[in-house]
């Protein structure tokens, strides 16, 4: 599989290279988005679980692990991309990561149930494929429905990377939007429980 490499930006594994698959079914979160995301989160991810849904290469979750997240959970459906995700995890922090192969919507509820039982609030990063792609017309509706199932007691923050032209609701289940930042065709929208605020 063709790939290119990108470095971990900061933290314990700063400079270590991870592979990004060069295939049509996945896209890497641009480095500028990752940098902006973690400039926003700062040290809040330390000792918190970090869930990357639609993980692809795992670049966001691995960056979170580098910056002190307690454990990373990664979902990826594409088998070839999943193999590369596993390789990246082995290079960075295999003892602190769990990779789950298969449809995110099918497997996420089981992980959510587990995290809810453990009672440790975490971060949930959603980067669904753009809905303009064939077969992806309902991807955002399904994503919002799944986010709506996250209990506020186990959620520090939900971050959605989405098409800028898409207007997301102000409130999704137990979380409300606290920040939004645009990067051309892509936008990061931050949601958190009602007792959480963030400097915009």
N, CA, C and O of each residue as an XYZ file, in Angstrom:
800
protein
N       0.839     -1.196      0.000
C       0.000      0.000      0.000
C       0.880      1.255      0.000
O       1.856      1.351      0.744
N       0.514      2.191     -0.838
C       1.251      3.454     -0.868
C       0.960      4.254      0.398
O      -0.145      4.200      0.938
N       1.956      4.991      0.862
C       1.785      5.774      2.072
C       2.768      6.940      2.072
O       3.728      6.976      1.302
N       2.495      7.883      2.955
C       3.477      8.926      3.244
C       3.617      8.992      4.752
O       2.817      8.402      5.478
N       4.619      9.699      5.225
C       4.893      9.743      6.652
C       4.677     11.143      7.222
O       4.891     12.148      6.545
N       4.252     11.182      8.478
C       4.088     12.447      9.177
C       4.584     12.255     10.609
O       4.413     11.175     11.174
N       5.187     13.268     11.200
C       5.720     13.104     12.556
C       4.694     13.403     13.638
O       3.761     14.177     13.425
N       4.874     12.787     14.797
C       4.159     13.200     15.997
C       4.644     14.610     16.337
O       5.847     14.873     16.333
N       3.712     15.513     16.628
C       4.056     16.930     16.756
C       4.757     17.267     18.069
O       5.725     18.026     18.086
N       4.262     16.697     19.167
C       4.817     17.069     20.484
C       4.605     15.937     21.479
O       3.902     14.964     21.205
N       5.234     16.092     22.646
C       5.052     15.114     23.710
C       6.163     14.077     23.764
O       7.243     14.274     23.206
N       5.884     12.974     24.441
C       6.885     11.941     24.689
C       7.436     11.318     23.421
O       8.581     10.867     23.394
N       6.626     11.290     22.367
C       7.048     10.648     21.117
C       7.258     11.661     19.993
O       7.187     11.314     18.814
N       7.515     12.907     20.366
C       7.720     13.969     19.377
C       8.763     13.556     18.343
O       9.842     13.074     18.687
N       8.419     13.756     17.060
C       9.338     13.481     15.971
C       9.260     12.069     15.418
O       9.743     11.816     14.314
N       8.658     11.136     16.167
C       8.533      9.779     15.660
C       7.562      9.773     14.484
O       6.523     10.432     14.527
N       7.898      9.035     13.445
C       7.111      9.041     12.217
C       6.031      7.964     12.257
O       6.258      6.844     12.714
N       4.857      8.334     11.768
C       3.802      7.358     11.559
C       3.408      7.378     10.082
O       3.561      8.388      9.395
N       2.907      6.256      9.619
C       2.543      6.129      8.218
C       1.079      6.494      7.989
O       0.195      6.105      8.751
N       0.850      7.247      6.924
C      -0.493      7.653      6.528
C      -0.817      6.965      5.209
O      -0.122      7.204      4.222
N      -1.843      6.120      5.152
C      -2.162      5.422      3.906
C      -2.652      6.372      2.827
O      -3.443      7.277      3.094
N      -2.185      6.163      1.629
C      -2.575      6.995      0.488
C      -3.631      6.238     -0.311
O      -3.365      5.732     -1.402
N      -4.854      6.170      0.265
C      -5.954      5.481     -0.397
C      -7.179      6.375     -0.403
O      -7.273      7.324      0.375
N      -8.119      6.065     -1.290
C      -9.289      6.919     -1.472
C     -10.251      6.861     -0.295
O     -11.025      7.796     -0.088
N     -10.218      5.780      0.480
C     -11.208      5.602      1.536
C     -10.833      6.280      2.843
O     -11.608      6.239      3.799
N      -9.676      6.897      2.907
C      -9.288      7.572      4.143
C      -8.563      8.862      3.805
O      -8.021      9.015      2.711
N      -8.557      9.790      4.757
C      -7.779     11.009      4.571
C      -7.133     11.346      5.898
O      -7.722     11.155      6.962
N      -5.949     11.836      5.821
C      -5.252     12.184      7.058
C      -5.758     13.516      7.576
O      -6.026     14.436      6.802
N      -5.888     13.613      8.897
C      -6.136     14.929      9.484
C      -4.880     15.752      9.251
O      -3.784     15.338      9.630
N      -5.031     16.897      8.640
C      -3.874     17.723      8.344
C      -3.138     18.079      9.627
O      -3.738     18.222     10.693
N      -1.833     18.219      9.499
C      -1.014     18.553     10.669
C      -1.489     19.828     11.338
O      -1.433     19.950     12.561
N      -1.957     20.781     10.539
C      -2.395     22.056     11.108
C      -3.638     21.856     11.971
O      -3.806     22.542     12.979
N      -4.523     20.911     11.581
C      -5.698     20.614     12.393
C      -5.289     19.951     13.700
O      -5.800     20.292     14.767
N      -4.362     18.997     13.607
C      -3.891     18.310     14.819
C      -3.239     19.308     15.779
O      -3.472     19.277     16.987
N      -2.422     20.186     15.212
C      -1.728     21.160     16.058
C      -2.718     22.086     16.737
O      -2.579     22.387     17.923
N      -3.719     22.541     15.991
C      -4.737     23.421     16.557
C      -5.545     22.698     17.633
O      -5.843     23.269     18.682
N      -5.896     21.440     17.367
C      -6.654     20.645     18.328
C      -5.934     20.562     19.666
O      -6.530     20.802     20.716
N      -4.658     20.223     19.623
C      -3.941     20.029     20.879
C      -3.469     21.338     21.498
O      -3.158     21.379     22.689
N      -3.411     22.401     20.713
C      -3.219     23.724     21.300
C      -4.448     24.086     22.141
O      -4.338     24.748     23.174
N      -5.615     23.639     21.679
C      -6.853     23.883     22.414
C      -6.944     23.014     23.663
O      -7.279     23.505     24.740
N      -6.646     21.729     23.521
C      -6.792     20.800     24.641
C      -5.682     20.954     25.673
O      -5.885     20.673     26.854
N      -4.493     21.405     25.224
C      -3.347     21.561     26.112
C      -3.090     20.275     26.897
O      -2.947     19.206     26.304
N      -3.031     20.372     28.215
C      -2.704     19.215     29.044
C      -3.945     18.490     29.569
O      -3.835     17.611     30.423
N      -5.113     18.854     29.064
C      -6.347     18.251     29.563
C      -6.428     16.756     29.265
O      -7.114     16.022     29.977
N      -5.737     16.299     28.226
C      -5.832     14.876     27.863
C      -5.009     13.978     28.774
O      -5.147     12.756     28.718
N      -4.160     14.555     29.610
C      -3.307     13.756     30.493
C      -4.161     12.872     31.394
O      -5.082     13.339     32.064
N      -3.829     11.576     31.392
C      -4.495     10.568     32.229
C      -5.956     10.327     31.868
O      -6.702      9.756     32.663
N      -6.371     10.755     30.683
C      -7.745     10.522     30.232
C      -7.740      9.592     29.018
O      -6.825      9.661     28.198
N      -8.748      8.723     28.890
C      -8.843      7.907     27.678
C      -9.197      8.773     26.472
O      -9.892      9.781     26.600
N      -8.713      8.370     25.305
C      -8.963      9.114     24.072
C      -9.454      8.132     23.017
O      -8.767      7.164     22.693
N     -10.638      8.383     22.487
C     -11.257      7.492     21.500
C     -11.241      8.169     20.132
O     -11.797      9.254     19.965
N     -10.605      7.528     19.159
C     -10.594      8.057     17.793
C     -11.456      7.153     16.910
O     -11.069      6.034     16.572
N     -12.627      7.666     16.549
C     -13.541      6.935     15.692
C     -13.207      7.275     14.233
O     -12.847      8.414     13.933
N     -13.324      6.294     13.321
C     -12.866      6.469     11.934
C     -11.379      6.844     11.957
O     -10.981      7.879     11.423
N     -10.575      5.994     12.577
C      -9.207      6.369     12.942
C      -8.249      6.502     11.771
O      -7.331      7.321     11.826
N      -8.437      5.718     10.709
C      -7.437      5.754      9.652
C      -6.084      5.348     10.202
O      -5.934      4.252     10.742
N      -5.103      6.219     10.071
C      -3.746      5.951     10.551
C      -3.615      6.057     12.058
O      -2.625      5.603     12.630
N      -4.613      6.657     12.710
C      -4.537      6.869     14.151
C      -3.751      8.095     14.548
O      -3.315      8.205     15.694
N      -3.560      9.024     13.622
C      -2.676     10.161     13.881
C      -3.127     11.032     15.044
O      -2.289     11.569     15.768
N      -4.433     11.181     15.236
C      -4.919     12.045     16.315
C      -4.796     11.343     17.664
O      -4.291     11.922     18.626
N      -5.256     10.099     17.733
C      -5.169      9.365     18.986
C      -3.745      9.105     19.436
O      -3.456      9.137     20.632
N      -2.847      8.846     18.482
C      -1.444      8.632     18.825
C      -0.802      9.928     19.323
O       0.059      9.902     20.202
N      -1.222     11.048     18.760
C      -0.754     12.344     19.254
C      -1.231     12.541     20.697
O      -0.491     13.056     21.535
N      -2.463     12.131     20.977
C      -2.994     12.237     22.338
C      -2.189     11.377     23.302
O      -1.902     11.807     24.419
N      -1.824     10.175     22.889
C      -1.006      9.308     23.731
C       0.366      9.932     23.988
O       0.896      9.851     25.096
N       0.927     10.546     22.966
C       2.214     11.205     23.122
C       2.145     12.320     24.163
O       3.129     12.626     24.838
N       0.964     12.916     24.276
C       0.780     14.038     25.199
C       0.187     13.611     26.550
O      -0.243     14.458     27.333
N       0.165     12.311     26.820
C      -0.175     11.861     28.152
C      -1.526     11.210     28.354
O      -1.883     10.902     29.492
N      -2.303     10.984     27.286
C      -3.576     10.285     27.443
C      -3.311      8.893     28.027
O      -2.292      8.271     27.728
N      -4.227      8.416     28.853
C      -4.008      7.152     29.548
C      -4.118      5.946     28.630
O      -3.388      4.969     28.797
N      -5.028      6.005     27.657
C      -5.217      4.892     26.731
C      -5.901      5.417     25.479
O      -6.754      6.302     25.548
N      -5.519      4.867     24.343
C      -6.135      5.241     23.077
C      -6.951      4.084     22.517
O      -6.499      2.940     22.504
N      -8.158      4.396     22.056
C      -9.022      3.411     21.399
C      -9.242      3.857     19.963
O      -9.591      5.010     19.710
N      -9.036      2.944     19.026
C      -9.059      3.288     17.608
C     -10.007      2.358     16.847
O      -9.942      1.138     17.000
N     -10.884      2.936     16.031
C     -11.784      2.164     15.178
C     -11.414      2.393     13.714
O     -11.260      3.536     13.285
N     -11.273      1.322     12.954
C     -11.008      1.448     11.522
C     -11.607      0.252     10.784
O     -11.408     -0.896     11.179
N     -12.337      0.534      9.717
C     -13.050     -0.511      8.974
C     -12.205     -1.133      7.874
O     -12.219     -2.351      7.697
N     -11.467     -0.310      7.130
C     -10.676     -0.786      5.988
C      -9.540     -1.690      6.464
O      -8.732     -1.274      7.295
N      -9.467     -2.912      5.953
C      -8.502     -3.889      6.450
C      -7.055     -3.466      6.207
O      -6.205     -3.619      7.083
N      -6.780     -2.938      5.026
C      -5.404     -2.516      4.732
C      -4.994     -1.338      5.602
O      -3.878     -1.291      6.121
N      -5.907     -0.389      5.755
C      -5.619      0.769      6.597
C      -5.464      0.326      8.048
O      -4.613      0.843      8.772
N      -6.287     -0.632      8.472
C      -6.197     -1.145      9.841
C      -4.828     -1.758     10.106
O      -4.275     -1.594     11.194
N      -4.277     -2.466      9.118
C      -2.944     -3.050      9.273
C      -1.898     -1.959      9.490
O      -0.971     -2.125     10.283
N      -2.056     -0.841      8.780
C      -1.121      0.269      8.959
C      -1.323      0.937     10.315
O      -0.359      1.351     10.959
N      -2.568      1.040     10.744
C      -2.865      1.570     12.077
C      -2.171      0.732     13.143
O      -1.558      1.277     14.060
N      -2.263     -0.589     13.026
C      -1.614     -1.472     13.990
C      -0.101     -1.279     13.983
O       0.538     -1.307     15.034
N       0.465     -1.084     12.803
C       1.899     -0.847     12.694
C       2.292      0.453     13.396
O       3.296      0.508     14.106
N       1.486      1.498     13.188
C       1.762      2.778     13.842
C       1.684      2.656     15.362
O       2.507      3.221     16.082
N       0.694      1.918     15.837
C       0.546      1.723     17.278
C       1.770      1.018     17.853
O       2.265      1.382     18.919
N       2.251      0.006     17.135
C       3.438     -0.714     17.610
C       4.645      0.205     17.693
O       5.513      0.008     18.543
N       4.713      1.199     16.829
C       5.831      2.136     16.817
C       5.746      3.150     17.956
O       6.768      3.683     18.388
N       4.538      3.417     18.442
C       4.349      4.511     19.393
C       4.098      4.015     20.817
O       4.942      4.212     21.691
N       2.966      3.383     21.060
C       2.625      3.008     22.443
C       1.703      1.796     22.461
O       0.529      1.923     22.811
N       2.212      0.619     22.087
C       1.343     -0.562     21.986
C       0.673     -0.959     23.293
O      -0.425     -1.517     23.287
N       1.335     -0.671     24.421
C       0.773     -1.068     25.710
C      -0.359     -0.157     26.171
O      -1.046     -0.463     27.146
N      -0.557      0.968     25.468
C      -1.591      1.924     25.860
C      -2.617      2.152     24.754
O      -3.275      3.193     24.726
N      -2.759      1.197     23.851
C      -3.666      1.387     22.724
C      -4.446      0.113     22.417
O      -3.931     -0.998     22.545
N      -5.683      0.299     22.013
C      -6.547     -0.802     21.578
C      -7.110     -0.462     20.208
O      -7.789      0.553     20.054
N      -6.838     -1.292     19.219
C      -7.333     -1.081     17.858
C      -8.483     -2.049     17.590
O      -8.370     -3.246     17.854
N      -9.571     -1.530     17.073
C     -10.774     -2.317     16.824
C     -11.091     -2.263     15.336
O     -11.362     -1.192     14.792
N     -11.057     -3.413     14.685
C     -11.282     -3.482     13.240
C     -12.753     -3.770     12.958
O     -13.326     -4.715     13.500
N     -13.355     -2.949     12.105
C     -14.749     -3.154     11.739
C     -15.511     -1.845     11.686
O     -14.930     -0.769     11.829
N     -16.803     -1.942     11.482
C     -17.661     -0.775     11.355
C     -17.761     -0.037     12.699
O     -18.119     -0.631     13.716
N     -17.444      1.248     12.688
C     -17.441      2.039     13.919
C     -18.810      2.047     14.594
O     -18.902      1.957     15.819
N     -19.866      2.155     13.803
C     -21.206      2.242     14.374
C     -21.623      0.927     15.038
O     -22.427      0.930     15.970
N     -21.086     -0.176     14.569
C     -21.410     -1.469     15.163
C     -20.637     -1.696     16.466
O     -21.169     -2.267     17.418
N     -19.392     -1.249     16.500
C     -18.521     -1.570     17.633
C     -18.456     -0.494     18.711
O     -18.091     -0.790     19.849
N     -18.802      0.743     18.381
C     -18.701      1.824     19.361
C     -19.579      1.613     20.590
O     -19.116      1.881     21.699
N     -20.822      1.145     20.455
C     -21.661      0.977     21.650
C     -21.035      0.093     22.727
O     -21.176      0.380     23.916
N     -20.345     -0.977     22.329
C     -19.713     -1.866     23.311
C     -18.615     -1.136     24.076
O     -18.495     -1.285     25.292
N     -17.804     -0.338     23.353
C     -16.758      0.425     24.032
C     -17.365      1.477     24.945
O     -16.889      1.686     26.061
N     -18.410      2.136     24.475
C     -19.070      3.152     25.295
C     -19.610      2.534     26.582
O     -19.503      3.134     27.651
N     -20.182      1.354     26.485
C     -20.686      0.656     27.671
C     -19.546      0.367     28.641
O     -19.699      0.519     29.852
N     -18.398     -0.050     28.100
C     -17.230     -0.348     28.939
C     -16.716      0.913     29.624
O     -16.450      0.896     30.826
N     -16.575      1.993     28.886
C     -16.075      3.241     29.466
C     -17.042      3.791     30.506
O     -16.627      4.358     31.517
N     -18.332      3.616     30.247
C     -19.347      4.078     31.197
C     -19.237      3.297     32.505
O     -19.352      3.861     33.593
N     -19.011      1.988     32.378
C     -18.863      1.147     33.571
C     -17.610      1.524     34.362
O     -17.613      1.493     35.592
N     -16.539      1.878     33.647
C     -15.296      2.261     34.322
C     -15.406      3.639     34.967
O     -14.739      3.927     35.961
N     -16.260      4.492     34.384
C     -16.524      5.790     34.991
C     -15.420      6.818     34.864
O     -15.376      7.781     35.629
N     -14.522      6.624     33.898
C     -13.440      7.583     33.694
C     -13.758      8.468     32.485
O     -13.755      7.973     31.358
N     -14.031      9.752     32.685
C     -14.377     10.637     31.564
C     -13.248     10.725     30.540
O     -12.073     10.771     30.905
N     -13.606     10.748     29.274
C     -12.602     10.777     28.219
C     -12.970     11.700     27.070
O     -13.964     12.426     27.110
N     -12.131     11.642     26.045
C     -12.288     12.458     24.849
C     -12.692     11.570     23.677
O     -12.186     10.459     23.521
N     -13.608     12.073     22.858
C     -14.115     11.318     21.715
C     -13.907     12.159     20.445
O     -14.476     13.241     20.300
N     -13.083     11.635     19.537
C     -12.767     12.365     18.305
C     -13.410     11.642     17.126
O     -13.146     10.465     16.881
N     -14.248     12.361     16.411
C     -14.982     11.790     15.277
C     -14.547     12.481     13.991
O     -14.633     13.703     13.872
N     -14.087     11.702     13.045
C     -13.661     12.225     11.740
C     -14.291     11.374     10.637
O     -13.590     10.645      9.935
N     -15.624     11.467     10.485
C     -16.295     10.627      9.482
C     -15.921     11.026      8.065
O     -15.611     12.190      7.810
N     -15.948     10.071      7.138
C     -15.690     10.408      5.734
C     -16.689     11.451      5.260
O     -17.848     11.433      5.674
N     -16.255     12.350      4.404
C     -17.160     13.375      3.885
C     -18.382     12.726      3.242
O     -18.253     11.745      2.510
N     -19.558     13.265      3.511
C     -20.804     12.667      3.048
C     -21.015     12.801      1.543
O     -21.963     12.235      1.000
N     -20.139     13.547      0.862
C     -20.272     13.659     -0.593
C     -19.769     12.401     -1.289
O     -19.989     12.228     -2.488
N     -19.100     11.529     -0.555
C     -18.596     10.296     -1.147
C     -19.722      9.281     -1.300
O     -20.666      9.254     -0.510
N     -19.607      8.460     -2.316
C     -20.629      7.465     -2.591
C     -20.800      6.520     -1.399
O     -19.823      6.002     -0.858
N     -22.051      6.305     -1.003
C     -22.346      5.417      0.099
C     -22.235      6.058      1.464
O     -22.445      5.391      2.477
N     -21.904      7.351      1.514
C     -21.684      8.022      2.790
C     -22.754      9.080      3.087
O     -22.562      9.937      3.951
N     -23.878      9.015      2.369
C     -24.883     10.054      2.487
C     -25.432     10.217      3.904
O     -25.779     11.328      4.306
N     -25.514      9.130      4.660
C     -26.094      9.177      6.003
C     -25.040      9.223      7.114
O     -25.374      9.098      8.293
N     -23.790      9.401      6.746
C     -22.701      9.258      7.717
C     -22.810     10.255      8.869
O     -22.536      9.903     10.016
N     -23.203     11.491      8.577
C     -23.277     12.487      9.644
C     -24.490     12.269     10.536
O     -24.405     12.451     11.751
N     -25.625     11.878      9.945
C     -26.799     11.570     10.770
C     -26.485     10.434     11.732
O     -26.844     10.493     12.908
N     -25.818      9.404     11.238
C     -25.455      8.273     12.086
C     -24.450      8.676     13.166
O     -24.518      8.210     14.304
N     -23.528      9.543     12.788
C     -22.529     10.023     13.745
C     -23.190     10.806     14.877
O     -22.888     10.582     16.050
N     -24.088     11.718     14.528
C     -24.765     12.520     15.548
C     -25.619     11.637     16.453
O     -25.704     11.873     17.658
N     -26.244     10.629     15.875
C     -27.051      9.699     16.666
C     -26.189      8.956     17.685
O     -26.598      8.767     18.831
N     -24.993      8.535     17.263
C     -24.106      7.810     18.155
C     -23.555      8.726     19.253
O     -23.457      8.319     20.410
N     -23.201      9.946     18.894
C     -22.722     10.904     19.885
C     -23.801     11.182     20.922
O     -23.507     11.375     22.102
N     -25.048     11.202     20.472
C     -26.162     11.443     21.375
C     -26.312     10.385     22.452
O     -27.020     10.605     23.436
N     -25.661      9.239     22.287
C     -25.739      8.163     23.275
C     -24.663      8.287     24.369
O     -24.683      7.541     25.349
N     -23.737      9.220     24.198
C     -22.654      9.373     25.171
C     -23.162     10.123     26.396
O     -23.611     11.265     26.293
N     -23.089      9.482     27.543
C     -23.515     10.115     28.786
C     -22.508     11.192     29.187
O     -21.298     10.973     29.129
N     -23.009     12.332     29.585
C     -22.135     13.443     29.947
C     -21.183     13.130     31.075
O     -20.141     13.773     31.203
N     -21.523     12.143     31.904
C     -20.671     11.802     33.035
C     -19.377     11.117     32.622
O     -18.416     11.107     33.392
N     -19.333     10.543     31.424
C     -18.118      9.872     30.956
C     -17.472     10.621     29.792
O     -16.633     10.072     29.078
N     -17.870     11.872     29.609
C     -17.373     12.648     28.467
C     -16.765     13.961     28.938
O     -17.442     14.798     29.535
N     -15.485     14.126     28.661
C     -14.864     15.429     28.878
C     -15.103     16.323     27.673
O     -15.358     17.520     27.809
N     -15.016     15.724     26.489
C     -15.228     16.504     25.283
C     -15.457     15.592     24.081
O     -14.911     14.492     24.003
N     -16.271     16.071     23.150
C     -16.456     15.443     21.845
C     -15.953     16.431     20.802
O     -16.362     17.592     20.794
N     -15.075     15.977     19.930
C     -14.573     16.823     18.847
C     -14.954     16.177     17.529
O     -14.710     14.988     17.320
N     -15.551     16.955     16.641
C     -15.962     16.449     15.334
C     -15.214     17.213     14.254
O     -15.262     18.442     14.197
N     -14.519     16.465     13.396
C     -13.911     17.054     12.201
C     -14.893     16.812     11.058
O     -15.230     15.669     10.750
N     -15.345     17.891     10.437
C     -16.421     17.741      9.448
C     -16.281     18.749      8.311
O     -15.441     19.648      8.357
N     -17.120     18.580      7.292
C     -17.155     19.522      6.181
C     -17.582     20.887      6.701
O     -18.548     20.996      7.457
N     -16.868     21.914      6.299
C     -17.188     23.263      6.759
C     -18.601     23.665      6.364
O     -19.268     24.380      7.111
N     -19.063     23.221      5.214
C     -20.395     23.628      4.748
C     -21.527     22.966      5.537
O     -22.691     23.335      5.380
N     -21.188     21.988      6.388
C     -22.195     21.306      7.192
C     -22.473     22.096      8.463
O     -21.542     22.470      9.176
N     -23.743     22.352      8.754
C     -24.136     23.029      9.980
C     -24.554     21.983     11.010
O     -25.549     21.281     10.827
N     -23.795     21.889     12.082
C     -24.107     20.940     13.144
C     -25.041     21.593     14.168
O     -25.038     22.816     14.310
N     -25.835     20.792     14.879
C     -26.693     21.366     15.928
C     -25.865     21.914     17.073
O     -24.732     21.484     17.288
N     -26.428     22.861     17.806
C     -25.739     23.435     18.957
C     -25.629     22.437     20.103
O     -24.681     22.481     20.887
N     -26.608     21.536     20.193
C     -26.649     20.551     21.268
C     -26.831     19.165     20.673
O     -27.682     18.954     19.809
N     -26.012     18.210     21.150
C     -26.141     16.812     20.742
C     -26.204     15.977     22.018
O     -25.188     15.806     22.692
N     -27.359     15.464     22.352
C     -27.486     14.681     23.576
C     -27.093     15.484     24.794
O     -27.686     16.526     25.074
N     -26.081     15.001     25.531
C     -25.644     15.652     26.770
C     -24.560     16.711     26.568
O     -24.070     17.281     27.542
N     -24.184     16.979     25.334
C     -23.104     17.941     25.103
C     -23.580     19.112     24.245
O     -24.494     18.979     23.431
N     -22.938     20.258     24.449
C     -23.267     21.434     23.650
C     -21.986     22.004     23.049
O     -20.895     21.792     23.577
N     -22.129     22.727     21.944
C     -20.952     23.247     21.256
C     -20.354     24.410     22.030
O     -21.055     25.336     22.439
N     -19.032     24.339     22.224
C     -18.338     25.387     22.966
C     -17.296     26.113     22.117
O     -16.807     27.175     22.502
N     -16.959     25.541     20.966
C     -15.967     26.178     20.110
C     -16.051     25.581     18.711
O     -16.437     24.426     18.533
N     -15.683     26.387     17.728
C     -15.618     25.908     16.351
C     -14.513     26.663     15.629
O     -14.385     27.879     15.768
N     -13.717     25.933     14.856
C     -12.634     26.575     14.116
C     -12.558     25.991     12.717
O     -12.562     24.772     12.542
N     -12.488     26.863     11.726
C     -12.494     26.441     10.328
C     -11.090     26.363      9.756
O     -10.211     27.153     10.101
N     -10.902     25.388      8.870
C      -9.644     25.206      8.146
C      -9.987     24.910      6.686
O      -9.878     23.771      6.233
N     -10.396     25.928      5.967
C     -10.781     25.712      4.576
C     -12.021     24.840      4.470
O     -13.079     25.207      4.980
N     -11.908     23.701      3.821
C     -13.051     22.816      3.615
C     -13.399     21.997      4.849
O     -14.471     21.396      4.912
N     -12.492     21.967      5.840
C     -12.721     21.197      7.062
C     -12.865     22.123      8.268
O     -12.285     23.208      8.311
N     -13.643     21.677      9.235
C     -13.875     22.430     10.461
C     -13.789     21.508     11.670
O     -14.208     20.353     11.600
N     -13.252     22.008     12.770
C     -13.274     21.295     14.040
C     -14.343     21.929     14.920
O     -14.309     23.132     15.179
N     -15.287     21.120     15.376
C     -16.319     21.589     16.293
C     -16.157     20.861     17.622
O     -16.060     19.635     17.656
N     -16.129     21.621     18.718
C     -15.904     21.083     20.056
C     -17.218     21.099     20.837
O     -17.921     22.109     20.880
N     -17.532     19.964     21.448
C     -18.742     19.840     22.264
C     -18.354     19.315     23.641
O     -17.436     18.504     23.765
N     -19.056     19.779     24.678
C     -18.754     19.337     26.039
C     -20.022     19.372     26.877
O     -20.994     20.030     26.506
N     -20.019     18.661     28.014
C     -21.169     18.726     28.927
C     -21.427     20.154     29.387
O     -20.557     21.018     29.272
N     -22.613     20.396     29.903
C     -23.049     21.759     30.208
C     -22.198     22.464     31.252
O     -22.173     23.694     31.297
N     -21.493     21.698     32.102
C     -20.669     22.338     33.134
C     -19.271     22.673     32.650
O     -18.441     23.159     33.418
N     -19.010     22.413     31.377
C     -17.669     22.651     30.819
C     -17.724     23.832     29.873
O     -18.600     23.908     29.012
N     -16.793     24.748     30.032
C     -16.660     25.885     29.120
C     -15.243     25.935     28.580
O     -14.324     25.368     29.170
N     -15.074     26.609     27.466
C     -13.760     26.705     26.832
C     -13.607     28.071     26.220
O     -14.556     28.616     25.655
N     -12.428     28.626     26.326
C     -12.142     29.932     25.730
C     -12.210     29.800     24.223
O     -11.508     28.964     23.653
N     -13.023     30.589     23.567
C     -13.172     30.519     22.106
C     -12.118     31.384     21.427
O     -12.078     31.458     20.199
